[in-house]
Amino acid sequence: MSLVPPRSSASDGDNNNNLEITLDIDDDKKDKRSSSSSMVLRNASPLIKQQFSQDLASVHPCGDARPRLDRSSAATARALKGLQFISRANDRAGWKGVESRFKSLAVNDLLPRSEFGECVGIKETKFAGELFDALARRHNISGDSITKAEVHEFWDQISDTSFDSRLQTFFDMVDKNADGRITEDEVKEIITLSASANKLSRMEEQAEKYARLIMEELDPDKLGHIEIYKLATLLQGPSEPAVRSKKRSSTEEPNPLRRWYRCAAYFLGKTWQRCWVMLLWLSICAGLFAWKFEQYRRRRAVFDVMGYCVCVAKGGAETLKFNMALILLPVCRNTITWLRNHTAVRRAVPLHDNLNFHMVVAAGIAVGAGLHIISHLTCDFPRLLHATDAAYAPLERYFGMPRPPNYWWFVKGTEGWTGFTMLVLMAVAFTLAMPWFRRGTIKKRLPGFNTFWYSHHLFVVVYVLLIVHGQSLYLTDKFAKKSTWMYLAVPVVLYACERLTRALRSRVRPAKIRKVAVYPNKLLTLQFSKPEGFRYKSGQYIFINCASVSPFEWHPFSITSAPQDSYLSVHIRSLGDWTGDLNKLFSEVCRRQPTQGNTGLLQVEYDQEGGGPTADQGLPKVRIDGPYGAPAQDYQQYDVVLLVGLGIGATPMISIIKDIINNMKPLDGDLETGTGRDNPEPTSFQTQRAYFYWMTPEQGSFDWFKDVMDDVAKTDTEGVIEFHNYCTSVYEEGDARSAVITMLQSLNRAKHGGVDVVSGTKVNAHFARPNWPDVYQRIADNHPQQRVGVFYCGSPKVTKELRELAQEFSTKTSTKFEFHKENF
């Protein structure tokens, strides 16, 4: 075979390079041909290499043991998708973006190897360095710096969209000695590099095992190496049948008026409970303000001296008293849970928004306090101090004689110092309740959940001062008109009973720990024997107290066991000071016990009957209180549910998945009610399909619920539950940095019974983050004319997108999505 490449341009620097390559297509000389041709090609121009590659594929005999590369559009598309070196954003910016960064990074017009990744838009320094070395070998460049022209050549190669070019670049990265063959050590090295770039520490530790797996597949003849065409076969993957896209259940309404009407109808249908509650609250506040405003406007003696200022101050004070009473009701969790479980109130009142309403009322308190304080300090008191003796005479009964000489007189009085003290305490509590303080996002020692918790309990002092302040009002001397205690009486007594119930219940129903597990990625699992009479629903949560960490603090955690289980379990991630101290405490206990293996898992398991937290076992004493209602507990009202968990936010969803599994199993008896399937009780369970999407940045997180995923794969023969794991630290499918991971997934599932290399279960792990519009569209196509409950627990980052997509697809398709978010 002779190859005569076209004459290159002058800019190529080679005007007369004709190259003739003669190959003997003979089995006995196969290895020699491969070696010699690869060495010749490395010194040839890119055009020669490309034409040689194409002609070699076309003349290859059918009887050769070497299989042809699948050049079908489907196979090539799959391969191209798996070998993208440049992100879409950097690819769109193109050479201009690279050129701009070169100017700022170059030293003496040379780009150092260490800056190559930043220049072309690859964040991982190590991966970028290996890519630099591979391209340098390909272009016969020595040294650790390259010129702008060479950077341009490198960019052209890594941004080339042809399969052969991308495959060759990837092959060169693996083939470190440039001999045209990949050995097992080189495979191990690229697996280690890929695992490191994708933060898969476990895969990095097992790189040797996975290297053998690839060699067994691609080197069945035990030659000790693999060649580029075999790598291409693995990248292209098995042929997949064409998937016929379903027709959308409906299209977007073309008429803008009808579209607006559908959006408005959806909004009202989803938020009418919040709307009427907010309207009622605002009406009451406005009514109280107007009533008190008009009352003082009619008191001529007072109005003539202080004017409208006193009307505003007293109106703000009246709304303040009302809201100080109302703010306690949303945190009466036992009452709210009882109303949710046993009454029809939940149909009209959004009980799951109790904490949001608590914060709204807090804002109302801030407004009322602002009106009251500012009006008094900037208007009422100055006008009183400057009033004439004749105008002051009717007010003598309230302020006495001699008349107040200055501001200090007002401050030092009971009304003054109690008011200023309440202002300071509420300002501290309000500030430390802000998300950036409460979650400890500001890097200081003081802010954090513990600080928020203790500062919030200053409310006890505030309420005492409020009652004292209310009995020493300016311009009011009749006890019957001092109404502060009237507003506060019922809510304060109800809240006090709530706290007393928690204290008594946690002591009467002790929690016996029967299993403790501490995972390497700072997750603590506590499994308790279920207390007698303890009943709950999947999706609910409990409060936990550990006196060894803090005798007063109680923290909420979702229940991860199912109602039918004989135990009660929670999973606690170390995300703050209290949870971190709890994790350390139980880690010390577990380290005193013998462990098996070197997985990093610390575990202690006790006999159910004798496994309580006794002194000789050294277990810290843990108390529980609950259960308490949460939005996810209503999942059974939907035929179809979309469950989304971010990180540790998967915990309430795991309980739901277990509940669905248990309802699919033919149980001999119901562990909670004592009844069996032969005599079933009426149930509201109607869920027929569940889609679960779990996103986590750490590979080790999949160990938390490995047994649940395996149980789903074993039990769910009818495909009721779709499990989708997403490891967000891995680059999306299509990125060259995750190409090796994709190869290993395919091989491992084929050779080890469908077990995924990332999750370690039979549930396949996807990379990066889900494409939520596609997820919603697929569910809408599969379930037209149905209601889908969307339940999310996790960081607020995803909340907005999921909520907006629920509204969008509810208005443009026949499927109605109802979004719910967990609040603690």
TORTORVO-828315 format. One record per residue (C-alpha): residue in one letter; x, y, z. Coordinates in steps of 0.02 Angstrom, whole numbers, plus 50000, padded with zeros to 5 digits. Example, Ala and Ser with C-alpha at 12.3 -4.5 7.8 and 13.67 -1.06 7.14 Angstrom:
<mivos>
A506154977550390 S506844994750357 
</mivos>
This chain:
<mivos>
M500005000050000 S500715017049952 L500135033150030 V500575049449945 P499945063950047 P499455080349965 R500765093949962 S500645104450117 S500665123350117 A502185133750151 S501565137550323 D501725119250366 G503565120150336 D503625104450226 N503375106850038 N504005090449967 N503735076450091 N503105061449993 L503045045950102 E502825028150041 I502365014850168 T502324996650115 L501514984150232 D501474965250220 I499724960050275 D500304943850351 D499814936050517 D501594930750557 K502214948650542 K500754956650633 D501734962450784 K503184968850681 R502004978350565 S501144986550712 S502764992050790 S503614998550634 S502085007550567 S501805016250731 M503595022450736 V503505028950557 L501845037450588 R502505046650740 N503725055950627 A502455059250488 S501385074450466 P499605074550537 L498825073250364 I499845057750325 K499345049750489 Q497505053250459 Q497525046250282 F498545031350338 S497305027450476 Q495835028250356 D496665017950219 L497275004950343 A495495002350403 S494855000850224 V496134987850166 H496124977250323 P495674959350275 C494064952150340 G494904936350399 D496084945250517 A495844942250703 R495864960950730 P494064967250725 R493554982050619 L493154998250708 D491315001750707 R491155017450601 S489265018350615 S488565035050668 A487875028050832 A489505020050886 T490555035050837 A489375046750927 R489535036451086 A491425036751073 L491525055251036 K490375058751182 G491605049951296 L493165059351241 Q492925077951266 F494475086351336 I493745103751342 S492175109051435 R490735116251333 A491015133651405 N492865134051357 D492485126151189 R491255140151151 A492545153251200 G493745145151076 W495505150351035 K495175168551080 G494915163851261 V496495153351263 E497475167351179 S496875179851308 R497395168651453 F499075165151369 K499495183551375 S499245184251563 L500085167551603 A501575167351485 V503315171351547 N504455178551413 D503195172951280 L503295154951342 L501905145751433 P502545134751576 R501885117051590 S501155121251762 E500025134651684 F499435124351535 G497855118251621 E497295135651670 C497675142051496 V496575129251405 G495255128351541 I495665111951631 K495595113951820 E496495097951871 T498345102151869 K498925084051866 F497775079051724 A498255094551625 G500095090351652 E499865072751583 L498925079851433 F500335092351405 D501625078351407 A500615067851284 L500425082351162 A502265086851181 R502765068951138 R501605069350988 H502395085550923 N504185080750969 I504325095251091 S505555094251234 G505595105551386 D504275112151505 S503775127751409 I502935130651241 T502685145351125 K501025153151076 A501075144150908 E501325127550996 V499905131351115 H498835134450961 E499335117350891 F498925109151057 W497245117951064 D496805112650887 Q497135094550932 I496185093751097 S494715103551024 D494645092850866 T492935084550856 S493485069550750 F493495052450833 D495225047650771 S496015063550838 R495225062151010 L495615043651021 Q497435046550973 T497615060251104 F496885049251239 F497965034551184 D499515045551192 M499105050451370 V499095032151420 D500565026951311 K501935035351412 N503425027651320 A502685031151147 D502925013451084 G501155012151013 R500614999651147 I499845001251318 T500474990251459 E499584985651620 D500654998051719 E500155011951601 V498325007151618 K498505007551807 E499305024751797 I497895032151693 I496595024351809 T497465032351958 L497535049051867 S495695048251818 A495145042851992 S496135056952070 A495405069851950 N493645063751992 K493975062252180 L493635043552184 S494835038552322 R494205020752332 M494475017752147 E496195025452162 E496635012852297 Q496014998452186 A496845004552025 E497864988552008 K496304977652018 Y495414987851885 A496944988151773 R496934969051773 L495084969551729 I495424980151574 M496894969551522 E495874953451539 E494564960751424 L495674968951293 D497164957051300 P496384939651299 D497954932351215 K499054937851361 L500224948051251 G500534960251392 H499904975451296 I498404982751206 E498334992951048 I497355008050995 Y496004999050896 K495534988651049 L495395004351153 A494235011551020 T493134996051027 L492934998051216 L492575016651201 Q491245013851069 G490385001451182 P489044988751137 S487774992851006 E486195000151077 P484484998950999 A483755015050937 V482595022851062 R481045030350989 S480665046651074 K478925047751146 K477745061151091 R477475074151222 S475845072751315 S475445090651271 T476275106151203 E476415123551270 E474845133951252 P475075145951104 N473755158251165 P474605170051290 L472985173651384 R472615155351409 R474435152251455 W474335166051585 Y472715158951651 R473475141551669 C474975148751762 A473855158751877 A472725143751908 Y474225132951951 F474935146252067 L473305148252161 G473005129552166 K474725126852241 T474795141852358 W472995145552407 Q473315139152583 R474785150952607 C473835165152525 W472335164852640 V473405162552796 M474515177152748 L472995187752704 L472195183752871 W473805187852966 L474065204252875 S472235208852902 I472365205753088 C473975215853101 A473225230053000 G471625229453103 L472535230153268 F473635244353208 A472145254353143 W471145251253302 K472525257453417 F472975271653299 E471195278153298 Q471045275753487 Y472495287553523 R471985299753389 R470375302253487 R471305305553651 R471455324153623 A472555328353773 V473865315953717 F473655319053531 D473835337953552 V475575335553627 M476285320453532 G475235320753374 Y475225306053252 C476865299753323 V476025292253475 C474695284353364 V476035275553261 A477005270253417 K475475262653500 G474875254553339 G476575246353314 A476575240553496 E474885232053474 T475475222153323 L477075218153419 K476085210353563 F475035200053443 N476535193553347 M477525189753505 A476095178253553 L475855171053378 I477695166953348 L477655152953478 L476275143053390 P477275137553235 V478595129553348 C477345119353450 R477855103953353 N476845091053449 T475255101053421 I475625103153236 T476025084653214 W474395079953301 L473415091853189 R474285084853035 N473955066653080 H472225067153158 T471255081953091 A470705089652927 V471555106152971 R473045101552860 R471895102852707 A471645121352737 V473205126452834 P474975123452765 L475635115252923 H477245110052836 D477675128552817 N477715131453004 L479525137053010 N479325148652861 F477825156552946 H478845157853107 M480115168253011 V478755178852931 V478035182853102 A479795187153162 A479895199953022 G478225206753081 I478935208553256 A480425218153185 V479255230053094 G478145232753247 A479635235553361 G480385247653236 L478795258053225 H478605258153414 I480405262553460 I480775275053321 S479145284553348 H479455285953535 L481295290953525 T481255302753377 C479555310853398 D478545307353556 F479875310853686 P480585326653604 R478825333953586 L478425329653767 L480035337853829 H479675353853732 A477805354953771 T477135370253862 D476605368654044 A474785370753992 A474915356953863 Y475855345653985 A474585347654127 P473375333854066 L474855321854053 E475475324754229 R474535309354293 Y475605298454180 F477325306454194 G477205315354363 M477935331454427 P479155338454404 R479035334654219 P480395324054134 P481955334954114 N482875324953978 Y483025308453882 W483895299754026 W482285300754127 F481415289654000 V482885277453983 K483135274154168 G481295270854201 T480575253154200 E479795256054030 G481465262153961 W482735249254022 T481575234553989 G481245240753812 F483085243553772 T483595226653846 M482275217753742 L482885226953587 V484675221153613 L484215203053650 M483035201753501 A484325209753387 V485625196753440 A484405182253417 F483785188953250 T485555191553182 L486225174453234 A484695166153157 M485215172052984 P485735157352871 W487545162852852 F487755163253041 R486675148153083 R487545136852958 G489275143353004 T489695149152828 I490615164152899 K492335158152952 K492315163353133 R492285153553293 L490715161653364 P489385158553229 G488645141253212 F487125131253258 N487585130553442 T487685149553450 F486035150953358 W485215138453476 Y485785146853637 S485445164453576 H483695159453523 H483325153753698 L483555171453758 F481705172453718 V481355166853897 V482135182953962 V481275193053825 Y479545186853872 V479825190554056 L480395208154012 L478925210253893 I477675206454032 V478565218754149 H478625231654011 G476785228953975 Q476315232654155 S477245249354154 L476535257053996 Y476605275553961 L474895283853950 T473985268654024 D473635266554209 K472135254754213 F472555236254234 A471115230954121 K471915240453976 K473625232653999 S473345218353878 T475085211253852 W474815196553970 M473145192953886 Y473985190453718 L475365179553790 A474435168553914 V473805154553800 P475305153053682 V476565153453825 V475625139953922 L475465129253764 Y477315130853725 A477785126953905 C476735111153896 E477625106453735 R479325107653816 L478725098353970 T478025084553858 R479705082853772 A480625081653937 L479445068754012 R479235058253855 S481095056553825 R481315049954003 V479815038454008 R480255030353842 P482145027453849 A483055023853687 K484165008453692 I485585008853567 R485824992153481 K487014997053342 V488275011053309 A489225013653147 V490435027753107 Y490885029352923 P492535036852863 N491675051852783 K491035058552951 L489355049852955 L488665042253114 T487275029253111 L486305025853271 Q485085011453278 F483895010353427 S482694997153487 K480995004453447 P480225011153609 E478575003353659 G477115012453580 F478235022653465 R477335024653298 Y477865035153152 K477705037452965 S479065037352835 G479695054952806 Q479495060552987 Y480915065553102 I481425064853285 F482435075953402 I484005068953482 N484885074453640 C486565068453705 A486995075253877 S488835071053853 V488895083753712 S487635096453778 P486325093453913 F485105106053840 E485225104953651 W483995094653547 H484305092553361 P483125085953225 F483575071153114 S482545061852985 I482095043853026 T482905031952901 S482055015852957 A480335010952894 P478785009853006 Q478764990852986 D480554988853049 S480834982653226 Y482124996253256 L482295015053240 S483785022353148 V484515039353105 H486015044653001 I486945059953065 R488225069152958 S489545079853043 L489115096952974 G489235107753129 D489945109153304 W488635098353393 T488595084553262 G490495084753252 D490665082453440 L489375068253436 N490335059553298 K491975060753394 L491135054153552 F490475038353469 S492065036053367 E493035034353530 V491785021353592 C491925011353431 R493825011653432 R493815002253597 Q492924987753511 P493744975253391 T493424979353207 Q493574968853051 G494424973952890 N495284990252846 T493824999452765 G493865013452894 L492125008852957 L491985008853147 Q490534998253206 V489844991553369 E488324980253375 Y487424974353531 D486174960953571 Q484404967953560 E483944962653736 G485544966953826 G486224980653716 G485664995953811 P486815010553852 T487535003754013 A489035010254105 D490134995054072 Q489874996753885 G490335015053897 L488995021153777 P488465039353792 K486675041653847 V485545047153705 R483735052853720 I482485054353580 D480885064253562 G479565062853427 P479055058553299 Y478645075053216 G477735078153052 A478595083352891 P478025086152710 A478765069752649 Q477575059552758 D476165063852637 Y476985054652491 Q475685040752499 Q474385052952433 Y475205052252261 D475205038252133 V476895044152072 V478285052252175 L479925060452127 L481105059452276 V482665070352272 G484025069852404 L485625080052406 G486985072152514 I486315068052686 G484635074752625 A484295057152561 T483835051352736 P481945054452733 M481865047452557 I482725031352612 S481345028452740 I480055030952603 I480965018752486 K481015005852626 D479155008552658 I478755005652474 I479824989952473 N478964983352629 N477264986452551 M477804976252401 K478384961552508 P477154948252570 L477424951552755 D476934938352883 G476404951953002 D476434970453029 L477734974053162 E476934990553206 T475114985753224 G475274967253259 T474134962553114 G474564951452969 R474154951452784 D472734939252814 N471804952852908 P472424969052831 E471894985852899 P471314999652784 T472785009552716 S473005025552618 F474515018452525 Q474265021552341 T476015024952273 Q476285014852115 R477915022252051 A479405030852132 Y480885039752052 F482325042652173 Y483775054152127 W485205054852251 M486645066952223 T488225065652328 P489985072252301 E490845057552388 Q491005039652327 G490995033152505 S489265040352535 F488485026052436 D488985014352578 W487715022752693 F486225014752609 K487035000652512 D485874987752590 V484344997752535 M484954998852356 D485334980252351 D483624976552424 V482804987052288 A483764977852152 K483264961052227 T481444964552274 D480814976752144 T480534964552001 E479124975251928 G480154991251916 V479125001352039 I480665010752102 E481925019251989 F483555022452083 H484715035652007 N486355038752097 Y487385053852046 C489185056052100 T489405074652074 S491295074552095 V491475064551933 Y491515074351772 E489985072451664 E489865057951544 G490745064151389 D492265071551475 A493935063251441 R494325064151627 S492925051751660 A493175040851505 V494125027451601 I492775027251735 T491465024151600 M492485009751529 L492665001751700 Q490805003351734 S490384993651576 L491674980151607 N491304977951791 R489424976651765 A489694963451630 K490914952951732 H490254954951910 G488384953051900 G487944971151864 V488904978852011 D489374996951982 V491185002152015 V490715019052088 S489235014852200 G489764996952240 T487954991352215 K486874985352072 V486205002952053 N487175011751916 A488015028151963 H487885042951845 F489105057251837 A488945075851875 R487155081851905 P485475076751832 N484725086251686 W483155091151780 P482135097051629 D482415080051549 V481925071351711 Y480295081051723 Q479925078451539 R480175059751550 I479045058251701 A477725068951616 D477805057751462 N477665041951567 H476235048151677 P475035059551583 Q473495065851674 Q474245061251844 R474805070452000 V476645068652041 G477285072952214 V479035080552209 F479925079252378 Y481625087252404 C482795087452553 G484505095552550 S485415111652513 P484365126452454 K485395126952293 V484245115152198 T482605120952276 K482265135252156 E482575125051999 L481505110452054 R480075121852108 E480105131951946 L480155116251839 A478685109051935 Q477685124451891 E478295124851711 F477875106751672 S476225107651765 T475675121551649 K476335114951484 T475935096451507 S474435086851572 T475455080451720 K475325090351881 F476905091651984 E476725097052166 F478355102352248 H478735099952433 K480325104252528 E480855097752697 N480995110752836 F481695107753010 
</mivos>
